[in-house]
Amino acid sequence: AVGFWKPHTPFNAPRKYWDLYDRSKVPLPTNLTPPTDVPEIALTRDRIGGLTRDNLREMHHGHLAAISYLDAQVGRVLAELDNLKLRQDTVIVFWSDHGLHIGEHGLMRKTTAFELDAGVPMIIAAPGHKGAQRTDALVELLDIYPTLADLCGLPAPKELEGVSLVPLLRDPSKTVKPAALTQTPRPNYLRGKRMPEIMGYSIRTPRFRYTEWRDFKTGKAQAIELYDHKRDPNETRNLAKAPEQARRLKSLERLLDKTVRTAR
């Protein structure tokens, strides 16, 4: 395993990676304010504050530079695998642990249940499987373990929560699960043995993101969010209070309950 710190802050990649981008052409997010009707608990204390558009553009420039720097390091690892003639005997999985807000929704950093934070890259390259294929199937990081076990012909423990993604490597048009689950607590960072007061449970279906902020002791929902990714991919409007969404909310509530029970 190889763990890279970048593109985490600080954005201190070598200058040549900054020079790949013209800062004046680096786009800024269009959603620099919280979503309409969003519950306060969905946000964090890490806000834009006094940062100017120039500040944000500089940070996005740095983020791009750090990503390119990371990309170059991954290239070095792959080149050495080729040099050692190990590529055909190696399963490669590339992923990240979370996303990053740099002004989107008026926020900075992480620990939200928004798509920008919950969605991460995942690339799998395995001998015997066709490369350069994309899939729209919903997957979770918990799926990596059973996928590696499957690819290596090893038995996976029955108690694993994830599923093998090998069917998607064979046919990217398939699906392996109806929803992907994300959790994040409130307070955001729990010190020592402190338990959360609220737990945010969020599921992503092919079209919607549905989130419940539940009292950790009682399990009762304190706030709800619903975003339609077909019409609103940047999650700018919470539809949970829209009367026309009442039936959909009930359906997603049942799916969330089922998904959370399975995860436990």
Disulfide bonds with the S-S distance in Angstrom:
none
